[in-house]
Amino acid sequence: MINFEEELKKFHPSLEIEDVEDAIYNQDLTDMADVLVGMVRKVKEEE
């Protein structure tokens, strides 16, 4: 049977994944809420 506690002790996260995580969190990504707010502002400016 697998001893999960022992397996977790052996686990080391991949450096590549940590690098990707940092890159994602450090970017200013536009989400759907930002897109919708921009569209509403544009429509209001055109009125």
ZISULGI-V569943 format. One record per residue. N is the residue number from 1. RES is the residue in three letters. BURIAL is b if it has 9 or more other ideal C-beta (glycine too) atoms within 8 Angstrom, else e. D_FIRST is the distance of its C-alpha to the first C-alpha in whole Angstrom. Layout:
N&RES&BURIAL&D_FIRST, N&RES&BURIAL&D_FIRST
//
This chain:
1&MET&e&0, 2&ILE&e&4, 3&ASN&e&6, 4&PHE&e&9, 5&GLU&e&12, 6&GLU&e&12, 7&GLU&b&12, 8&LEU&e&15, 9&LYS&e&16, 10&LYS&e&16, 11&PHE&e&18, 12&HIS&e&22, 13&PRO&e&24, 14&SER&e&26, 15&LEU&e&29, 16&GLU&e&30, 17&ILE&e&29, 18&GLU&b&31, 19&ASP&e&34, 20&VAL&e&34, 21&GLU&e&33, 22&ASP&e&36, 23&ALA&e&38, 24&ILE&e&38, 25&TYR&e&38, 26&ASN&e&41, 27&GLN&e&43, 28&ASP&e&45, 29&LEU&e&44, 30&THR&e&46, 31&ASP&e&44, 32&MET&e&46, 33&ALA&e&48, 34&ASP&e&49, 35&VAL&b&51, 36&LEU&e&52, 37&VAL&e&54, 38&GLY&e&55, 39&MET&e&56, 40&VAL&e&58, 41&ARG&e&60, 42&LYS&e&61, 43&VAL&e&62, 44&LYS&e&64, 45&GLU&e&66, 46&GLU&e&67, 47&GLU&e&69
//
